Amino acid sequence: MAPPLKICHLALGLGAGGLEQVVASIARGSDKARFRHRIVVLRVCDVDFVRGLEADGVDVALLRMGSLKQPARLRELYRLAARLEPDVVHAHSGTFMDAYAMTLLAPHSPRLLLTSHGHPVESGWKELVRVGLPTVRAHAHVCVSDDLRDFFRERLRLLPVGRKVITVLNGVDTEAFQPRRKPGVLSGVSTQELDDLRGSFVIGSVGRLEPVKNHELLLEAFATLVERTERPCRLVLVGDGTLRPRLEQLARELKIGGRVHFWGVREDVPQVLNLFDAIALTSLTEGTSISLLEAQASGLPAFVTDVGGNRRIVVDGKTGYVSPLGKPLTLADHLAKVVENPELHAELARSARDSVLASFDLDSMIRKYEALYLGEKP
């Protein structure tokens, strides 16, 4: 039997985000007799997340290359290529140029694979070069939604690489994430707080507290919802970030501070999702959101903004509702419709789970990446 292909993933960071979950799922779930995965992190790692990967036999290395000047950076990439001798360098958002340089420096010319997990932060010719040059060399440039694929095809239209830009939809573990009873105990949550939540309609949101996630819109819509309905409602924000103090202040200004729970990063997301009655994702941009898929797999109707891949995941009026950006009143209308109609809520919940089972299977995603590692079409 041939030795397993050595896959080297490059990622800027490793923690609880959607990108990281995709990398971890591929590394854990692919055929270990055929593929050996190493994850190289260029900036920062979540220690607990890394320990979990290492316990499953996945090698993780932290280089901390963020402050290195170009000559030193190239030397490190050369040493990395010489030491690991990867057959495939799989670059994830933000690492394309490093991966490109690594494949050029490596004496054995490993295959290059790119995955864009979202729209680039920057724009202009520099960003075009950072994406375009690696795409020219790559076997494929994978996008996690059709919307993102179309964006990059348009962005790279002057280069003969359009056929390389393809879609592989993210997938989730539908066994780990499935409908269950509301939990009676959650680590770090008091009995009183949990009782209050279990007696309310709970809207949850899982994601970084950063500008791109646009939590201000969600807080404004939730404040309107509280005014409109007599049913007790609460909002739980899972995740952390630079905007947390501002969002806590905004909740107080909107007079909903007592109904909004800031829980920070949680390790027990499947159990937390079972406490929720609905999920909300009000981002300014998205690819194929892992947290959204996990929530729908858990049987939660979704309330999302009409950006990126959200419309591919949420079927408006069937598995949740899609609202335009900047329209908190529309989002509040959609929330109120479901809060006040238990039969509609139950119907949306069933359809949300069925939709993920039909279209966002984790094994299917992993098999497609395996095909790409082998130089085949997914």
N, C-alpha and C positions, 0 to 999 in steps of 0.2 A: 504494500500500500504506500502511496506517495505521502511524504511528510505534510503536515498541515500548512496551509498558506499562512504567512505571518502578516497580520493586519495591524498597522500602526495608526491609531486615531489621534488627530491633533485637535485639541479644544482649548479655548481661552480659559475656561474655568470648569469646575466640576462640583455640582451641588444638587439642589432640589428642583431646578428649572426643567422646562420641557425638553430643551435640547439635550441636557444631560440625561434625562430619562430615556430618550431615544438611543443615545450612545450606549447606555447601560443595558438596555433591552437587547440590542444587537449583540453586544459582547457576551451577555449571559445566555442568550437564546439560540445562537447559531451552532451548527454542528461542530462540536469540539474535536472530532476526529479529522475534520477537514480545514478548520480555521482556528488560528490562535491569535487572540486579541491583546494588544497593549494600548493603553490610553496614556497619551503624553499631554500634560496640562501645562500651558504656557504662563499662567498667571497665578491662580489661586484655587485651592481645593477646600471642600467641606470634609473635615476629617472623618466624621461618622459615615458620610456617603461613600468615601473611599474605602473605609474598613469593610463596609458591606460588600463592595465589589471584590475586594481582595479575598474575603471569606468565600466567595463563589469562584475563586481561581482566576480572576482577571487582574493582570498586572497594571499598576498605575504608577506613573512617574511625574514628579513636579519639577519643571525646569526654571520657573520664575524668570522668564526672558523679557518681561515687560520693560525693564529699564536698560537693556543692552543696546549699545550702538550697533550699526549695521555690520561692521567687520566681525565683532564678537558674536553677534547673532548667527552669522553665516558659519563661523567656526563651530558653534554649538550644534547647529543643524547638521553639519558634516559629520561631527563626532556621533551624533544620534543615529544617523543613517548607517555609519560604519559599524556601530555597536549592535543595532537591532537587525540590520539587513532585512528590512521589510519587503514583502512581495507587493504589498499595496499600501499606499499612504492615503488614508481617508481623512480629508480635511472638513471640519465643520465651521460654520459661520465665524468669520473673523480671523481665520488661520490660513486662508487660501494662498497668500504669497509665501508664507513660511513653508507650506507643503510643496508648493511649486519649486522653491529653492532647494528643498530637501531632495526632491526627485531628480533635479538637475545635478546636484552634488554627489548623489549616491553612485558608486561605480557600477552597480548592477541594474540601474534604470527601473525602479519599481513603478507599478501602475499607479496613476493618480485618480482619485475619486473625490468629488466635491459634493457637499450637501449644504444648501442654503435653507436655514430654518426660519428665516424671516427677511423682511426688506432691509437693505443696508442702512446703517445709521447716517452715513455720509452720502453725498452725491457729487457729480462733477467728473471731470476726466480722470482724476486720481483714483476715485473709486471704480471707474470703468476699467482702468488698467488693472487694479487689484483683482477684479473679477474676470476680466476678459483674457488676460494672459494665462492664468491657470486653466481657464475653460478650454483654451486652444490645445493645451497639452493633455487635459484630462480625458479619461475614457468616457466619463459622463459627468454632467452637472445636474445633480438631483435637487428638485424643489419639493417641498412637503405639501404643496397645494397647487391646483391648476392656475389659480390667480397669480401666485408667485412665479410659476413657470412662464406664464405669458409676460409678466413684468420683465424677467431676465431675457426672454427672447427678443422683446422690443428693445431692451437696453443694449443688447449685443448684435443688433440687426446688421451692423456694418461689417461684422466678422462672420466667416463661414462656419459658425459653430451652432447654429440653431438646432440641428438634429441632436446635439449632445445634451441639450437642456430638456429634461424629462421630469415627470412627476412620479414620486413614490409616496403615497399617503402614509402618514403616521398610523401606528396601530397601538392598541393597549391590551393589557391582560384582563380579559373579561371574566376570569375566575377570581382574581384578586379584587376586581371592582365589579360588584353586582349588588342588586337590591337586597337589603337586610333590614331587620328591625332597628329602630333607633337605639343607640347604645345607652346602657344604664350607667356606665362609668367611662370616663375619659381622663387620661393622665393630665394633671395640672389644672383640671376644671373642677370647681367646687360643686358639691351636691346641689346647692341652691341655684347656682348659675345653670347647671345642666337641667334642673327641674324647670326653670324659667324657659329655657330653650325648647325643651320637649313639649311644653304647653303652648308654643307659638308656631306660627308659620315662619320657618327659618330660610332666609335667602343667604347663600354662601358665595364667596368669591375666593379663588385660589390663584395667587400670582404675586409677583414682586410689587411692592409699593413704590413704583417709579412712574414718571410722567407718561410713558407709553401705554400704561395700563388704564389710565384715565378714570381713576376711582372717584374723582370729583363728580362726574356725571352720575355714577351709581348712587353716591350719597344724596345728591339732589333729588334723584328719582325716588329713592327710599323715603326721604322726608315728605314728599308729596303723597306717596302711598300711605304713610302713617296717618296723614290728615284725612284720607278718603275712606279708609276701611275701619270697621269696628273690631275686626279680628286682630288679636295681638300678633305683631310681626317683629322679627329681629333680623339683624344683618351681621354675619360673621365674616371677617376678612382674615384669611389665612395667608401668611407671607410677611415679609419685612422689606424695608428699603428706606431710602432717604426721605421719602414724603410722609413717613408715618406721623411725625409731630404735626405737620400741616393738616393731614387728614383727620387726626384726632381733634384738632382745633376747629376744623370745618364742621365736624359732627356736633360739637358743642354749639357752634353758631347757628346751626340748623335746628337746634333743640331736639336732637335725636341721640345725644351722647349716651344716654342710659340704655338705648336699644342697639347700639353698635358695639360689637365685640372685636377687639384686635388681638388675635391669637398668635401672631408671629409665625415662624416656620414650625411645621409639625412633621413628626416622623410617622404618624398614624393616619395618613390622609384617607385610606379606604374607610376607616371607622368614622372619621370626621364627616366624610361625604354622606354616610348613612344617617347622620343627624340632620342633614339639610333636607328641605323640601323642594328647593330649586337652586340652580346655579346661575350666576350672572357674570358676564365677561364683557366689559365696556371699553375694550382696548381701542387705541387709535390705529393700530395695525396688528395683524396676526397672520401666521401661516396656517398650519393645521394644529390647533392648540391641544397639547396632551392633556392639560388639566380639564379642558372642556370635554374631551372624549372620555376621560375617566369618570367625570360626573354623569355624563349621559349613560355610560355603561352601568353606573350605579342606579339608574332609573330616575334621573333628575331632569325635569324640563329645563331648557336653557333659554336665557334672555341675553342676547348678544347684540353688539353693534354691527352694522353692515359694512364690514371691512375684511380684506384678505380672504382666507379660507372659511370664515364663519358660516357663509351661506351654503357651502358644500357640506358642512356638518349639521347645521340646524335647518330643518325644513320648516319654514315659517307657517305657523298655525297647526303643525302636525307634531313636531318634537320640541317646540318652543316658539319663541318669537324673535324676529330680527328688527332692530330699531335703527333709524339713521343716527349718525353722529350728531352731537350737539342738541339732541331733542329729549331732555329728561322727562318732559310731560308724556311723550309717546311711550317711553320705557315704563313710566309709572302706570299708564293705562293698561299696558300689557300685563304688568305684574298684578294689578288689581283684578283683572279678568280671571286670572288663575287662582289668586288668593281666595276669591269669593265664590269659586265654583269647584267644589271637590271632585265632581265627576269629570270635568275637563282636566283637572290636574292629574287624575289617575290615568286618563286616556293618553295624555302627553307623556307621562312617565313610562308607560308601556312602549309607546312608539319610540321614545328616545333610546331605550335599551335595545329594541329590535334593530334600529338603524345602525348602531355601533356593531352589533353582531354581524350584520349583513355586509358592511362596507369598510370597517376599520379593524380588521383582525390582525393581531400582533404577529402570528406565525406567517401570514402572507407578507407582511412588511419585511420580516427577517429573510424569508426565502428570496425576495427580490434583491435585497442587498447581497446575499450570497452569490446570486447570479452575476451581479456587477463585479464582485471581487474576482470571479472567474473569467471576466472579460466578455461575458455574454449579455444579452438583452434581458431585462427583468420580465 
